[in-house]
């Protein structure tokens, strides 16, 4: 389950309200991810959280067939994806693809966010296909999975 901290609380509050939010520098306008106190471009500490459309494209993915964590073993196989956001393609947010077969995952397909209210207190962002999408592109896989502090921990 999510473990919000000082830097990620606004993200998880947005997700709970079915909104995708990222921090944007108030001085230079850079949207950034993962959340952090200072802007990576101008080093300003002035920022605001902005709501985005929740649309993007599949940047990369991996299909997990064997989990080392006991709580995930019976859920295999499952996917972990990175989505490049439409308004800020330099930002890739991790999640899971839903409402499609893992064999249909292809880099570049358009996706949109959906919000999974897993408990009354916890909402998890997931991604589903948006419209028709090409299926001829070669997939790329990620080999190391990292999560910034306070985000979803598998």
Buried (B, 14 or more C-beta within 10 A) or exposed (E): EBEBEEBBBBBBBBBBEEBBBBBBBEEEEBBBBBBBEEBEEEEBEEBEBBEBEBBBBBBBBBBBEEBEEEEEEEEEEBBBBBBBBBBBEEBBBBBBBEEBEBEEBBBBBBBBBBBEEEEEEEBBBBBEBBEEBEEEEEBBEBEEEEEBBBBBEE
